[in-house]
Amino acid sequence: MAKKGIIAYAFDFRGGCPGSPSAGKTTSMTLSSEKEDLTIVLRHILKEDFTDRDKVFFIGHSQGGLIAAQVAAASRKDVAGMILLAPAFNIPDMVNSLFPSRRDIPDSTMLVNMYVGKKYLLEARTMDTYRKLDRYKNPVLILQGKDDTIVPPEYSELAAQEFPSCELILLDGVAHSFEGSFKNKYIIDFIDRQLSK
């Protein structure tokens, strides 16, 4: 992106993952706290002199993709487009399959690759991850691996139907991690197309 004169601002959610350089524990993090983090980052970026305020894009992977979608739907005038890699719209179903009843919710548990706390679990189990996505009219690209066992492709297929302007690319032989630089081709191509309009 830098070679094309595009500034990329990478940040870290508080308590967003094991070994996170940011303050906070994963057991204190919630989906709401991550939405708050991204909203703060967006407001900061929009105030910077170097920012073209009509050309701010979100790129998010997994839970970061879910959070990007939620914040963009609430701040749709400020986000020109989104690239979502295996966005975790399935988190409520994942939590409810592990803990069918509210009484089953423990103080903390391992979810995929990190420990999350009770507050995270209680919020996640009732969250409607697709709510208000249809209000986001700007272009969206979803990249989804067909071999993803953490976020099954059908969740991205449903999200693509909710967004009014969405391109879904299902990738053969790709799991959840999106390792390798191949994804950059799709991301740069999408941003180039949007900026040339």
C-alpha positions as a printed Julia matrix, in Angstrom:
197×3 Matrix{Float64}:
   0.0     0.0    0.0
   2.84    2.38   0.83
   4.19    1.97  -2.72
   0.84    3.23  -3.98
   0.82    6.19  -1.62
  -1.78    4.63   0.67
  -1.28    5.01   4.4
  -2.06    1.87   6.43
  -2.72    2.37  10.14
  -2.4    -0.92  12.03
  -3.47   -1.01  15.66
  -3.97   -3.57  18.4
  -7.18   -4.11  20.41
  -6.78   -3.85  24.18
  -6.6    -7.44  25.36
  -7.32   -8.52  21.81
  -5.11  -11.59  21.73
  -2.5   -13.5   23.74
   0.79  -11.61  23.73
  -0.87   -8.38  22.68
   1.47   -5.38  23.0
  -1.48   -3.24  24.11
  -2.64   -3.0   27.7
  -5.42   -5.23  28.94
  -6.18   -8.91  29.39
  -8.12  -11.1   27.0
 -10.4   -12.0   29.91
 -11.36   -8.32  30.27
 -11.92   -7.74  26.55
 -15.45   -7.83  25.11
 -16.93   -7.26  21.67
 -18.14   -3.88  22.96
 -14.67   -2.91  24.18
 -13.25   -3.72  20.74
 -15.97   -1.66  19.07
 -15.03    1.19  21.38
 -11.34    0.79  20.49
 -11.98    0.9   16.75
 -14.32    3.88  17.1
 -11.59    5.78  18.97
  -9.05    4.87  16.26
 -11.44    6.0   13.51
 -12.07    9.35  15.22
  -8.31    9.82  15.63
  -7.58    9.03  11.98
 -10.29   11.39  10.75
  -8.61   14.27  12.63
  -5.16   13.71  11.11
  -3.99   16.17   8.44
  -2.75   13.34   6.22
  -6.18   11.67   6.05
  -8.39   11.88   2.99
 -11.65   11.69   4.94
 -13.6    10.39   1.94
 -11.26    7.42   1.46
 -10.96    5.64   4.79
 -11.19    1.84   4.53
 -11.38   -0.85   7.19
  -9.54   -4.16   6.88
 -10.3    -6.76   9.55
  -9.73  -10.47  10.06
 -11.94  -12.86  12.05
 -13.22  -11.07  15.17
 -11.56   -7.92  13.84
 -13.69   -8.28  10.7
 -16.85   -8.59  12.77
 -15.91   -5.49  14.76
 -15.06   -3.55  11.58
 -18.49   -4.38  10.16
 -20.27   -3.34  13.35
 -18.44   -0.01  13.62
 -18.79    0.77   9.91
 -22.54    0.13  10.07
 -22.74    2.69  12.89
 -20.3     5.17  11.24
 -21.19    4.55   7.61
 -20.47    8.13   6.44
 -16.88    7.87   7.67
 -15.91    4.49   6.17
 -15.62    4.38   2.38
 -15.3     0.6    2.14
 -14.34   -2.58   3.93
 -12.27   -5.68   3.35
 -13.29   -8.48   5.7
 -11.22  -11.66   5.93
 -13.21  -14.57   7.37
 -15.3   -12.2    9.52
 -16.47  -14.01  12.65
 -20.22  -13.44  12.38
 -20.55  -16.9   13.95
 -19.32  -15.91  17.43
 -22.8   -16.0   19.05
 -23.5   -19.45  17.6
 -20.07  -20.64  18.75
 -20.66  -19.4   22.31
 -24.2   -20.8   22.46
 -23.09  -24.2   21.22
 -20.55  -24.33  24.05
 -22.9   -22.91  26.69
 -26.58  -23.45  25.78
 -27.81  -21.82  28.98
 -26.81  -18.59  30.66
 -26.28  -20.66  33.82
 -23.57  -22.62  32.02
 -21.38  -19.55  31.45
 -18.08  -19.86  33.39
 -15.93  -17.01  34.69
 -13.54  -17.64  31.8
 -12.99  -20.19  29.06
 -10.73  -20.91  26.1
 -12.42  -19.72  22.9
 -10.53  -20.69  19.74
  -7.03  -19.55  20.8
  -7.48  -17.35  23.86
  -9.16  -17.14  27.22
 -12.18  -14.84  27.34
 -14.15  -13.74  30.38
 -17.75  -14.11  31.49
 -18.69  -10.61  30.34
 -17.5   -11.43  26.81
 -19.5   -14.66  26.75
 -22.7   -13.13  28.12
 -22.61  -10.32  25.58
 -21.64  -12.52  22.65
 -24.37  -15.13  23.18
 -27.17  -12.57  22.6
 -25.52  -10.4   19.95
 -27.16  -10.13  16.52
 -24.02   -9.88  14.4
 -25.98   -9.16  11.2
 -28.04   -6.34  12.68
 -27.94   -3.09  10.66
 -25.46   -4.4    8.09
 -27.99   -3.49   5.41
 -27.54    0.17   6.36
 -23.95    0.09   5.15
 -24.25    0.97   1.46
 -20.55    1.36   0.61
 -18.54   -1.39  -1.1
 -17.52   -4.46   0.87
 -15.14   -7.27  -0.08
 -15.32  -10.5    1.9
 -12.51  -13.02   1.48
 -13.43  -16.42   2.89
 -11.51  -19.67   2.87
 -13.54  -22.7    1.87
 -11.53  -24.84   4.3
 -12.14  -22.56   7.28
 -13.33  -24.62  10.26
 -13.36  -21.69  12.72
 -15.64  -19.45  10.64
 -17.61  -21.69   8.28
 -18.17  -20.11   4.84
 -21.96  -19.97   5.21
 -21.62  -17.13   7.72
 -19.79  -14.99   5.16
 -22.34  -15.98   2.51
 -25.14  -14.71   4.74
 -23.25  -11.48   5.48
 -22.74  -10.92   1.75
 -26.52  -11.04   1.3
 -27.03   -8.46   4.05
 -24.64   -5.85   2.64
 -26.22   -3.95  -0.29
 -22.89   -3.75  -2.15
 -20.75   -6.79  -1.42
 -18.31   -8.96  -3.34
 -17.69  -12.38  -1.79
 -14.66  -14.41  -2.88
 -14.53  -18.02  -1.68
 -10.99  -19.34  -1.8
 -10.1   -22.99  -2.42
  -7.58  -24.56  -0.05
  -7.62  -21.61   2.36
  -8.31  -22.06   6.08
  -8.84  -19.41   8.74
  -5.31  -18.03   9.13
  -4.94  -16.48   5.64
  -1.21  -17.13   5.75
   0.78  -15.89   2.77
   0.78  -12.73   0.7
  -1.8   -13.93  -1.86
  -4.54  -12.0   -0.06
  -2.78   -8.7   -0.78
  -3.63   -9.04  -4.45
  -7.35   -9.07  -3.69
  -7.08   -6.26  -1.15
  -5.03   -3.92  -3.34
  -7.2    -4.65  -6.38
 -10.36   -3.84  -4.41
  -8.93   -0.57  -3.04
  -7.6     0.42  -6.48
 -11.03   -0.1   -7.98
 -12.71    1.99  -5.3
 -10.19    4.84  -5.5
 -10.48    5.0   -9.3
 -14.23    5.68  -9.16
